[in-house]
Amino acid sequence: MVLKMERVADGETTILLLSGRIQSEHVAELRAQIEAASQKIVVDLDEVKLVDRDVVCFLGNCEANGVVLRQCPIYVREWIDREKSSQGDF
């Protein structure tokens, strides 16, 4: 299973629809997609099946900087929250 990324923009918001497995090797590509957007960013994680720790830290950092994580799987949300607690902030 690999990462599939679809970008949808409506003029006010850019939504990154992610599905599959997100690994640390995908963080640079995700960062580039987020930084390239000139509008509000929403990352939709509804179809994400597996992530690693680097991705969790990256997503937590994105969220702390205003990126909206939508339909985040429960295990990912809990993991982000645990990382925030253990590190103070990202």
N, C-alpha and C positions, 0 to 999 in steps of 0.2 A: 504494500500500500504506500503510495507516494502522496505528497502534498499537491493539492489542486487549489489554485487561487484564481478567483474571478473578481474583477474590479467593476463596480457599478457606481456611476456618478449621476446625480440629478440636478446639479447646479449649486446646491447648498451643502450636500453631504456626499462624501465618498465612502462607499461600503466595500470592504474587502471580505468576500465570502470565501472562507477557508474550509477545506474538507480533507480528510485523510489523516496522515501522520505528519506532525511538525517536529522537526529535529533541529539541533543547534546549527546545522549547515544551512538551514533556511532563514535564520535570523537576519542575515545581511540583506537578503532579497525582501523580506518583510519590512525591514527598516527603510530600505530604498523606496518601497511603495508608499509607506506612510509619510516619509519626508517629501515625496514628490507631490503630494496632495496639497492644494492651496485652500482647502475647505475642511469642515469638520470631518473627522475620521471615525468610522464605526467598523469594528472588526467583528464579524459574525462567525462564531465558533460552533454553530449548531451541528455541523457534520464532522467535526474533529474527533478522531478516535483515540489518538495517542500523542502525548507531548513529552519532552524531556525537561530536566531542571533548567537548562539555559533558556528554553522557550518560556517556561513559567516566570522566570526572573525578567525576561524581556517584556512579556505581556503585563506583568505587574508594574514595570517601569513606564510602559506606554500609558497604562491606565492612570498612573500618578501624574502624567503629563497631559491629561485631557482626552486621551483616546477612549472611546466607549467600547467596552467588551459586551457584545450582545449574544444571548443564547449560549453562554459559557457553560460547558459541562460541569456538573457539581464537583467532580473530583479535581478539575482544574481550578475552579473558584476556591475550593478549600485549600489547595496547595498554594495558590497565590497568597491567600490570607495567612497561612502558616509561615511562608517566606517573609512576608511583611512583618509579622510578629517577631520572628527570630532575628531579622536584620534591622529592625526599626523602620526603615524605609528603603526603597530601592535605590 
